[in-house]
Amino acid sequence: MASDLHLDGPSPRASAGAEVLLAEPRGFCAGVDRAIDIVEHALTKFGRPIYVRHEIVHNTYVVNDLKAKGAIFIEELADVPPGATLIFSAHGVSRAIHNEAQARGFRIFDATCPLVTKVHVELAKLHKEGYEFIMVGHKGHPEVEGTMGQLDSGIHLVEDVADVAKVQTAQTDLLAVVTQTTLSVDDAAEIVAAVKKRFPQVREPKQQDICYATQNRQDAVKLMSPMVDVVIVVGSPTSSNSNRLRELADRLGTPAYMVDSAADLHSAWFAQAQKVGLTAGASAPDVLVQEVIDRLRALGAVSVRTLDGIQETIKFPLPKGLKL
């Protein structure tokens, strides 16, 4: 929720001696690192341009940086010339898009996050066993479109508890629930509970679909929010996991704002703040966090402290054919 008021002209300063508390973990996750690396390796190996279907990750800075290096972001495969190199974004694509890309003869690299791919694999396996599915997610989000597009039918989207009552399945004996990987953990749990109440036989994933990075960043905000007077989330408006971080802090009673960059900060947010909490969505690079810290120092913050948190060590390998 970036303000349209920026830091132009005289404005209040942060409280004298304000401290910035950094959530841990924050910023890039393994899936985002891998997706960006795929584009950069493809540019190095095959030269510009490289075509990417949809924003590789939902961050304005990252997309603009890759555009400058020679990536062209498209939505329609008809916009990709024959023989070109095409990369699918980290959010995944439907079977129809995948099949069309193959039929057009592109050199294809799939940057779908492996944790999203895990959901796709589970869908395919259970579909063969006759299951129908209820998917918890946000309508129109590319990950949801890609996941629902793994099947021709038999998958029902619910966005909230009220939607659960509207679901009409062909049968209830073989029914499974899956979720978008970047949801609010608490919201998803509430909706899944409603699904289980209506469909007691429903099968839940063996492991929660919400990804480790989403979970860890939300847990870090839960820890940080009660300790600060205001929370800043670095992330682009299109980033689902970044939006969930801001909503979570707000729900916990701490004023919270989401900014695409330091230019979106409004100093009035910090006029009475002794402690400012700072985090970043999984698609936001650390350079943006550092720029926000610099701006907060200019507004009067005198110290920065990183809170204790989980140290993430997961790495995902690049696809075959991209080794330099």
C-alpha positions in Angstrom: 0.0 0.0 0.0 2.5 2.6 -1.2 1.4 6.2 -0.4 1.1 8.7 -3.3 2.8 11.1 -0.9 6.6 11.1 -1.4 9.5 12.7 0.2 9.5 16.0 -1.7 10.0 19.2 0.3 10.1 19.8 4.1 8.5 16.9 6.1 8.6 15.5 9.6 11.6 13.5 10.6 11.6 10.1 12.4 11.8 10.3 16.1 15.3 11.0 17.3 17.3 7.9 17.8 14.8 5.6 16.0 16.0 2.0 15.5 15.3 -0.1 12.4 14.7 -3.8 13.1 15.2 -6.1 10.1 13.1 -9.2 9.8 15.0 -12.5 9.3 14.5 -14.1 6.8 13.4 -11.5 4.2 13.9 -11.0 0.4 14.8 -13.5 -2.2 13.9 -17.2 -1.8 15.5 -20.1 -3.6 12.8 -20.2 -6.3 13.3 -16.6 -7.1 17.0 -16.9 -7.2 16.7 -19.8 -9.6 14.3 -18.1 -11.9 16.4 -15.0 -12.2 19.5 -17.1 -12.7 17.8 -19.0 -15.5 17.1 -15.8 -17.4 20.7 -14.4 -16.9 22.3 -17.7 -17.8 20.2 -17.9 -21.0 21.2 -14.4 -22.0 24.8 -15.3 -21.5 24.6 -18.6 -23.3 22.3 -17.7 -26.2 22.5 -13.9 -26.4 19.8 -11.3 -26.5 16.9 -11.3 -26.8 15.5 -14.0 -24.5 11.7 -14.1 -24.3 10.0 -14.6 -20.9 6.3 -15.4 -20.6 4.9 -13.2 -17.9 7.1 -11.3 -15.4 9.8 -13.8 -14.3 9.0 -12.8 -10.7 6.7 -10.1 -9.5 9.1 -7.3 -8.8 9.5 -4.1 -10.9 13.2 -3.6 -10.2 14.0 -7.2 -11.2 12.0 -7.1 -14.4 13.4 -3.7 -15.5 17.0 -5.0 -14.7 16.4 -8.0 -16.9 14.8 -5.9 -19.7 18.0 -3.8 -19.8 20.1 -7.0 -20.2 18.0 -8.2 -23.1 14.9 -10.0 -21.8 11.6 -9.4 -23.5 8.5 -10.1 -21.4 5.4 -11.3 -23.2 2.0 -12.7 -22.4 1.1 -14.2 -25.8 3.2 -16.9 -27.4 2.3 -15.4 -30.8 4.6 -12.5 -29.9 7.7 -14.8 -29.8 9.5 -15.3 -33.1 10.1 -18.9 -34.4 13.2 -20.5 -33.1 13.5 -18.1 -30.1 14.5 -19.1 -26.6 11.4 -18.9 -24.3 11.4 -19.1 -20.5 8.3 -19.8 -18.4 8.1 -17.6 -15.3 8.5 -18.8 -11.7 4.7 -19.0 -11.3 4.2 -21.9 -13.8 2.0 -22.2 -16.8 -0.9 -24.3 -17.9 -0.6 -27.5 -19.9 -2.1 -25.7 -22.9 0.6 -23.0 -22.8 3.3 -25.6 -22.4 2.0 -27.7 -25.3 1.6 -24.6 -27.5 5.1 -23.5 -26.9 6.4 -26.9 -27.8 4.3 -27.0 -30.9 5.8 -23.6 -32.0 9.3 -25.1 -31.7 10.8 -22.7 -29.2 13.9 -23.6 -27.1 12.1 -23.8 -23.7 13.5 -23.4 -20.2 11.0 -23.7 -17.3 11.7 -21.4 -14.4 8.6 -22.6 -12.5 9.5 -22.8 -8.8 10.1 -26.4 -7.9 7.6 -26.0 -5.0 4.9 -25.0 -7.5 5.9 -27.9 -9.7 5.4 -30.2 -6.7 1.8 -29.1 -6.6 1.4 -29.8 -10.3 2.9 -33.3 -9.9 0.5 -34.1 -7.1 -2.5 -32.9 -9.1 -1.5 -35.1 -12.0 -1.0 -38.2 -9.8 -4.3 -37.8 -7.9 -6.2 -36.9 -11.1 -5.2 -40.3 -12.5 -6.7 -41.9 -9.4 -10.0 -40.1 -10.0 -9.8 -37.2 -7.6 -11.4 -33.8 -8.0 -9.8 -30.8 -6.4 -10.5 -27.7 -4.4 -7.8 -25.0 -4.9 -7.4 -22.2 -2.4 -6.0 -19.2 -4.1 -6.5 -15.8 -5.8 -8.4 -15.7 -9.0 -6.3 -14.3 -11.9 -3.0 -14.9 -10.2 -0.6 -16.6 -12.7 0.3 -19.4 -10.3 -3.4 -20.2 -9.9 -4.0 -20.1 -13.6 -1.1 -22.4 -14.2 -2.1 -24.8 -11.5 -5.7 -25.0 -12.5 -4.6 -25.3 -16.1 -3.0 -28.6 -15.4 -6.4 -30.2 -15.6 -9.2 -29.8 -18.2 -11.9 -30.1 -15.5 -12.5 -31.2 -11.9 -10.7 -28.4 -10.1 -12.7 -25.7 -8.2 -11.2 -22.4 -7.0 -12.1 -20.9 -3.6 -10.8 -17.5 -2.5 -12.4 -17.3 0.9 -14.6 -19.2 3.4 -17.8 -18.0 1.7 -16.7 -19.6 -1.6 -16.5 -23.1 0.1 -20.3 -23.3 0.4 -20.7 -22.6 -3.3 -18.5 -25.5 -4.5 -20.4 -28.1 -6.5 -18.3 -31.3 -7.0 -19.3 -34.3 -9.0 -18.6 -36.6 -6.1 -17.1 -36.3 -2.6 -15.4 -39.7 -2.0 -12.2 -38.7 -3.9 -11.6 -35.0 -3.2 -8.3 -33.3 -2.5 -7.4 -29.7 -1.5 -4.4 -27.8 -2.8 -3.3 -24.2 -2.2 -1.4 -21.4 -3.9 2.1 -21.4 -2.5 2.2 -17.6 -1.6 -1.0 -17.3 0.5 -1.3 -16.1 4.1 -0.7 -19.1 6.3 -3.5 -18.1 8.6 -6.0 -17.3 5.9 -5.3 -20.6 4.1 -5.7 -22.6 7.3 -9.1 -20.9 7.9 -10.3 -21.8 4.4 -9.0 -25.3 4.5 -10.8 -25.8 7.8 -14.0 -24.7 6.2 -13.3 -27.2 3.3 -12.8 -30.0 5.8 -15.9 -29.1 7.7 -18.0 -29.3 4.5 -16.1 -32.3 3.0 -14.8 -34.4 5.9 -13.2 -36.9 3.6 -11.1 -34.4 1.8 -7.5 -35.2 1.3 -4.9 -32.6 2.4 -1.4 -32.4 0.9 1.2 -34.7 2.6 3.2 -31.5 3.1 1.6 -28.0 3.2 1.6 -26.4 -0.2 2.4 -22.9 1.1 6.1 -22.7 0.5 8.8 -22.6 3.2 9.9 -19.1 2.3 6.3 -17.7 2.5 5.9 -19.4 5.9 9.3 -18.2 7.2 8.7 -14.6 6.1 5.3 -14.5 7.7 6.6 -16.0 10.9 9.4 -13.3 11.0 6.7 -10.6 10.6 4.7 -12.2 13.5 7.8 -12.0 15.7 8.8 -8.4 14.6 5.4 -6.6 14.5 4.8 -6.4 18.3 8.3 -5.0 18.7 7.9 -2.0 16.4 5.7 1.1 15.8 5.4 0.7 12.0 6.3 -2.0 9.5 7.6 -1.4 6.0 7.4 -4.2 3.5 9.5 -3.9 0.4 7.7 -5.5 -2.6 5.8 -4.7 -5.8 2.0 -4.4 -5.8 1.7 -7.5 -8.0 3.6 -9.7 -5.4 1.2 -11.9 -3.6 3.6 -12.9 -0.8 4.6 -9.2 -0.2 0.9 -8.2 0.1 0.3 -10.9 2.6 3.2 -9.7 4.8 1.7 -6.2 4.9 -1.7 -7.5 5.7 -0.3 -9.7 8.4 1.4 -6.9 10.2 -1.7 -4.7 9.9 -3.8 -7.6 11.3 -1.5 -7.8 14.3 -2.2 -4.2 15.0 0.9 -2.5 13.7 0.6 0.2 10.9 2.1 -1.3 7.8 3.0 0.0 4.3 4.3 -1.7 1.2 6.7 0.1 -1.0 8.2 -0.7 -4.4 11.3 1.3 -3.6 12.6 4.0 -1.2 11.0 6.6 -3.4 7.6 5.4 -2.1 8.4 6.1 1.5 6.4 9.0 3.2 8.2 10.5 6.2 5.0 11.1 8.1 4.7 7.4 8.7 7.7 7.6 11.0 7.1 10.9 12.8 6.4 9.2 16.1 8.2 5.9 15.5 10.9 4.8 17.9 11.3 1.4 16.2 10.7 0.7 12.5 10.3 -2.9 11.3 11.5 -3.7 7.8 11.1 -6.8 5.7 10.9 -7.7 2.0 8.8 -10.1 0.0 10.4 -13.2 -1.6 10.8 -11.4 -5.0 12.3 -8.2 -3.7 16.1 -7.8 -4.0 18.3 -6.8 -1.1 19.5 -3.6 -2.9 16.0 -2.2 -2.5 16.1 -3.0 1.3 19.4 -1.2 1.6 18.1 1.9 -0.2 15.1 2.0 2.2 17.6 1.7 5.1 19.6 4.6 3.7 16.4 6.7 3.4 15.4 5.9 7.0 18.8 6.9 8.2 18.3 10.2 6.4 15.0 10.6 8.2 16.7 10.2 11.6 17.1 6.5 12.3 20.4 5.9 14.1 20.8 2.2 14.2 19.9 -1.0 12.3 19.5 -4.4 14.0 18.8 -7.8 12.4 16.4 -9.9 14.4 17.1 -13.6 15.1 15.4 -15.9 12.6 15.7 -19.0 10.4 18.7 -19.1 8.1 17.6 -20.5 4.8 20.1 -22.7 2.9 17.9 -24.3 0.2 19.2 -24.1 -3.3 17.4 -25.3 -6.5 19.5 -26.5 -9.5 19.2 -24.9 -12.9 17.6 -26.8 -15.8 19.8 -28.9 -18.0 21.2 -27.0 -20.9 22.0 -23.8 -19.0 25.4 -24.7 -17.6 27.9 -22.1 -18.7 
